[in-house]
Amino acid sequence: MVESLSVEESKEFAFQVIGRSPESWARAGVIRTPHGEIPTPVFAPVGTQATVKSVSPRELLELGATLILANTYHLYLRPGPEVVASLGGIHPFMGWEGPIMTDSGGFQIFSLAHLRRMDDEGVTFRSHLDGSEQHLTPERVIELQEQLGADLILCLDICTPYPSSRERSEADLRRTHHWAERSLKAHTRSDQALFGILQGGTYARLREESARFFADLDFPGYAIGGLSVGEPKEMMHQMLEVAVPLLPEDKPRHLLGVGSPEDLFECTALGIDIFDCALPTRIARNGSFFTRHGRLNIRNSRYTDDPAPVEEGCECYACQNFSRAYLRHLVMAKEILGVRLATIHNLHFMLNLMRKIREAILRGDFMALKEEFLASYQVVDYEVRVRNREAWLARLRGG
């Protein structure tokens, strides 16, 4: 089914739905920005420090990336938004001419809970780099993102940890809503689209309230935060089932920090348009490769003399030119090329998978593709994912 929603041609930012899955909430669309169009659903590689780790902008373009996510918190601390602005903004600074989104830093503040304190005014925290005291308000975060100059920007929010009481979740929700209203008033650049961030923890009534609140504020787009923070995936899906139907049909929806292969299918089916996740680059640094059957750990000794590529039929540079044996050698020897090739493969896998998902939505057979993929894909166990996430957060906190 093809459907066109009204698009005001005078705006520098617009979103149009061009196709829907007849058996789910999945939809295909196009986001227009001053730096180009973004076909949706889309997976955005994470470039926290204005770089996607170990790959160049040219390689990202060749891989088919159409959107990159950078982080306001990290760029605020180093090199500073004034430096980026003096060099023409984040696009020329990092050599990427396509669309860019900047995260508000809310998740980083969440992950550094031992270094910060919050009140209604904002967040005071100590830099994880030098221990200096910093203070961010919703208005200051908007100012920073306007200096950086990304196409899509986000309000400062509070990412509630899991598990949390209803009282804690509701208090964080109230503050996030208050900060969103202040962010809207502070935003001045017409060439940037400001997304509000829904919260509410794992409480359906709070998620419903947050969705209605943000829909009434009429943001150009909506992000859903506070999920994939340790809760079971079934619970995440339940929260999306509550929130997504309450959001405007003619605005894009971004699920923050979510993007494993199974998530692309499950959450696209629930109406999500934008995904971002550091998972493909993070597991690459540990020698893990995505395949259509699950993750392949190249450190396993069985690959010592394996002449096959990581995945037969894969068209990425790593699979077209190198064996599992060579890739294992690079990873075990801690050679930089091993990380680069694993990253190239994983990003190719994710971006190609998302392209196939979009094409299936437009053809009308998305659910068939979803069932076929998930039938043969081995999802990482919940307990393993929790342990991996806790280890990652510990590294972020310097633990």
Backbone hydrogen bonds, N-H to C=O, Kabsch-Sander energy under -0.5 kcal/mol:
donor,donor_aa,acceptor,acceptor_aa,energy
9,E,7,V,-0.8
11,K,8,E,-1.8
14,A,32,R,-1.6
16,Q,30,V,-2.2
18,I,28,A,-2.7
19,G,28,A,-1.6
20,R,1,M,-1.9
21,S,26,A,-2.6
24,S,21,S,-0.8
25,W,269,A,-2.4
28,A,19,G,-2.9
29,G,40,T,-1.9
30,V,16,Q,-2.3
31,I,38,I,-2.5
32,R,14,A,-3.4
32,R,30,V,-0.5
33,T,36,G,-1.4
36,G,33,T,-1.7
38,I,31,I,-2.9
40,T,29,G,-3.0
42,V,273,D,-2.4
44,A,42,V,-0.5
44,A,275,F,-3.1
46,V,277,C,-0.6
47,G,45,P,-0.6
47,G,69,L,-3.9
49,Q,51,T,-0.6
50,A,47,G,-2.1
53,K,51,T,-0.7
55,V,52,V,-2.1
60,L,56,S,-2.2
61,L,57,P,-2.3
62,E,58,R,-2.3
63,L,59,E,-2.0
64,G,60,L,-0.8
64,G,61,L,-0.9
65,A,60,L,-2.4
68,I,99,P,-1.2
69,L,45,P,-2.2
70,A,68,I,-0.5
70,A,101,M,-2.9
71,N,48,T,-1.8
72,T,70,A,-0.5
72,T,103,D,-2.1
75,L,71,N,-2.1
76,Y,72,T,-2.3
77,L,73,Y,-1.7
78,R,74,H,-2.3
80,G,75,L,-2.1
83,V,80,G,-0.6
84,V,80,G,-1.6
85,A,81,P,-2.8
86,S,82,E,-2.3
87,L,83,V,-1.0
87,L,84,V,-0.7
88,G,85,A,-1.8
89,G,84,V,-2.5
90,I,148,L,-3.1
93,F,89,G,-1.9
94,M,90,I,-2.2
95,G,91,H,-0.8
96,W,91,H,-1.7
97,E,95,G,-0.5
101,M,68,I,-2.7
102,T,152,L,-2.2
103,D,70,A,-2.5
109,I,105,G,-2.3
110,F,106,G,-1.9
111,S,107,F,-2.6
112,L,108,Q,-1.3
113,A,110,F,-1.0
115,L,112,L,-2.6
116,R,113,A,-1.1
117,R,124,T,-2.8
119,D,122,G,-2.2
123,V,136,L,-3.1
124,T,117,R,-2.8
125,F,134,Q,-2.4
126,R,115,L,-2.0
127,S,132,S,-3.0
131,G,127,S,-1.7
134,Q,125,F,-3.4
136,L,123,V,-2.9
141,V,137,T,-2.3
142,I,138,P,-1.8
143,E,139,E,-2.3
144,L,140,R,-2.6
145,Q,141,V,-2.1
146,E,142,I,-2.3
147,Q,143,E,-1.9
148,L,144,L,-2.3
149,G,145,Q,-2.4
150,A,145,Q,-0.7
151,D,100,I,-1.5
152,L,100,I,-2.0
153,I,193,A,-2.6
154,L,102,T,-0.7
155,C,195,F,-1.7
159,C,157,D,-0.6
160,T,158,I,-0.9
162,Y,229,V,-0.7
169,S,165,S,-2.6
170,E,166,R,-2.8
171,A,167,E,-2.2
172,D,168,R,-2.3
173,L,169,S,-2.0
174,R,170,E,-2.6
175,R,171,A,-2.0
176,T,172,D,-2.5
177,H,173,L,-2.6
178,H,174,R,-2.2
179,W,175,R,-2.6
180,A,176,T,-1.9
181,E,177,H,-1.9
182,R,178,H,-1.7
183,S,179,W,-2.3
184,L,180,A,-2.3
185,K,181,E,-1.6
186,A,182,R,-1.7
187,H,183,S,-1.5
190,S,188,T,-0.5
192,Q,189,R,-1.1
193,A,151,D,-2.8
194,L,192,Q,-0.6
195,F,153,I,-3.0
195,F,193,A,-0.5
196,G,221,G,-1.6
198,L,196,G,-0.6
198,L,223,A,-3.1
203,Y,200,G,-1.7
204,A,202,T,-0.6
207,R,203,Y,-2.4
208,E,204,A,-2.6
209,E,205,R,-2.3
210,S,206,L,-2.6
211,A,207,R,-2.4
212,R,208,E,-2.2
213,F,209,E,-2.3
214,F,210,S,-2.5
215,A,211,A,-2.2
216,D,212,R,-1.9
217,L,213,F,-1.1
218,D,214,F,-0.7
218,D,215,A,-0.9
219,F,214,F,-0.8
221,G,194,L,-0.8
222,Y,252,P,-2.4
223,A,196,G,-3.6
224,I,254,H,-3.3
225,G,198,L,-2.3
225,G,223,A,-0.6
235,M,232,P,-0.7
236,M,232,P,-1.7
237,H,233,K,-2.6
238,Q,234,E,-1.8
239,M,235,M,-2.0
240,L,236,M,-1.9
241,E,237,H,-2.4
242,V,238,Q,-1.3
243,A,239,M,-2.2
244,V,240,L,-2.3
246,L,243,A,-1.6
247,L,244,V,-1.9
251,K,248,P,-1.1
254,H,222,Y,-2.9
255,L,274,I,-2.6
256,L,224,I,-1.8
256,L,254,H,-0.8
258,V,255,L,-1.1
263,D,260,S,-0.5
264,L,260,S,-1.8
265,F,261,P,-1.1
266,E,262,E,-2.7
267,C,263,D,-2.7
268,T,263,D,-0.5
268,T,264,L,-1.0
269,A,265,F,-2.1
271,G,268,T,-1.9
272,I,267,C,-2.1
273,D,253,R,-2.3
274,I,253,R,-2.1
275,F,42,V,-2.3
276,D,255,L,-0.8
276,D,258,V,-0.6
277,C,44,A,-1.0
282,R,278,A,-2.8
283,I,279,L,-2.7
284,A,280,P,-0.9
285,R,281,T,-1.3
286,N,283,I,-1.0
287,G,284,A,-1.7
288,S,283,I,-2.5
289,F,296,L,-2.5
291,T,294,G,-1.4
294,G,291,T,-1.4
296,L,289,F,-3.1
297,N,295,R,-0.5
298,I,287,G,-2.5
298,I,296,L,-0.9
300,N,297,N,-1.9
303,Y,300,N,-1.9
304,T,301,S,-1.9
306,D,303,Y,-1.0
314,C,311,E,-1.8
320,Q,316,C,-2.1
321,N,317,Y,-0.9
321,N,318,A,-0.5
322,F,318,A,-2.1
324,R,308,A,-2.9
325,A,306,D,-2.3
327,L,323,S,-2.3
328,R,324,R,-2.7
329,H,325,A,-2.2
330,L,326,Y,-2.3
331,V,327,L,-2.3
332,M,328,R,-2.9
333,A,329,H,-2.0
334,K,331,V,-1.1
335,E,330,L,-2.8
338,G,335,E,-1.0
339,V,335,E,-0.9
340,R,336,I,-2.2
341,L,337,L,-2.8
342,A,338,G,-2.1
343,T,339,V,-2.4
344,I,340,R,-2.7
345,H,341,L,-2.3
346,N,342,A,-2.6
347,L,343,T,-2.7
348,H,344,I,-2.3
349,F,345,H,-2.7
350,M,346,N,-2.3
351,L,347,L,-2.9
352,N,348,H,-2.6
353,L,349,F,-2.2
354,M,350,M,-2.3
355,R,351,L,-1.9
356,K,352,N,-2.2
357,I,353,L,-2.1
358,R,354,M,-2.5
359,E,355,R,-2.4
360,A,356,K,-2.3
361,I,357,I,-2.1
362,L,358,R,-2.1
363,R,359,E,-1.8
364,G,360,A,-1.6
365,D,360,A,-1.9
366,F,360,A,-0.6
369,L,365,D,-1.8
370,K,366,F,-2.6
371,E,367,M,-2.3
372,E,368,A,-2.2
373,F,369,L,-2.6
374,L,370,K,-2.5
375,A,371,E,-1.4
376,S,372,E,-0.7
376,S,373,F,-1.2
377,Y,373,F,-1.0
378,Q,293,H,-1.6
378,Q,376,S,-0.5
379,V,377,Y,-0.8
385,R,381,D,-2.5
386,V,382,Y,-2.5
387,R,383,E,-2.2
388,N,384,V,-2.7
389,R,385,R,-2.5
390,E,386,V,-2.6
391,A,387,R,-2.2
392,W,388,N,-2.2
393,L,389,R,-2.8
394,A,390,E,-2.1
395,R,391,A,-1.8
396,L,392,W,-2.1
397,R,393,L,-1.9
398,G,395,R,-1.1
399,G,394,A,-3.6
